[in-house]
Amino acid sequence: MKWSGGSEGGRVPKMRESVVQCSKTIKLKNELQMNENFLKSLIATVPKWIERSMVIKNEMIIYTDPEYIVPFLFFLRDHMGTQVKILLDICGVDYPSRKDRFEVVYNLLTIQYNSRIRIKTCVDEITPVSSVVSVFNSAAWWEREVWDLFGIFFSNHPDLRRILTDYGFEGHPLRKDFPLSGYVEVRYDDAEKRVVSESIEMAQEFRYFDFSSPWEDIDKMKTEKRV
């Protein structure tokens, strides 16, 4: 079959795009299969330390009990089948409606196998999480940040202090129940020639809305204009 110049110019790029797309799809399927096989081998090796696992958007997520977080990370770092040598960061998530409202998330990377693993553990407001500084030195700063912003306590941390807010700061600002206005305000006092912290004073009273969301007012205004 012979193509004319115009049709060939249009079909060849489309064929190339189709081939590239097909190769990407095959690659993603292979990676997904590898991740699922990896999780199966982990569950078979350390079933006690894994509560549940899943693969979402080709990323492995594993839930473990706070009691096992340190030995589990030691295993992932030192085992020849994992070789997780890098802790990318530690972050927190707040779900106030849950019994264990906080999730502590450890984002890990293994260069040897070019994979990312996300380890999660759940705690309430008073249950501490064991520090993993003994496993990854970089965890010291990340745990201080989670403690500062969420109030999740890390036991056996060598220097658990606030890192982003001031030492006299009240509360933990990334908790869902923390007020948007905060508890104190900071200003420079010309008389004392220094920065002072004072109880916050609102310039006006909070407005009362008779609807659940401020965005509903926009629909009401549109309706009134039409009438």
Salt bridges, closest charged atoms under 4 A:
GLU59 OE1 - ARG118 NH2 2.89
ASP78 OD1 - ARG77 NE 2.79
ASP94 OD2 - ARG101 NH2 2.63
GLU103 OE2 - ARG98 NH1 3.12
GLU103 OE1 - LYS120 NZ 3.75
GLU125 OE2 - ARG101 NH1 3.23
GLU125 OE1 - ARG175 NH1 3.42
GLU143 OE1 - HIS157 NE2 3.75
ASP148 OD1 - ARG162 NH1 2.60
ASP159 OD2 - ARG161 NH2 2.69
ASP177 OD2 - ARG101 NH1 3.42
ASP189 OD2 - ARG187 NH2 3.32
GLU192 OE1 - ARG194 NH2 2.79
GLU198 OE2 - ARG187 NH2 2.74
ASP210 OD1 - LYS220 NZ 3.75
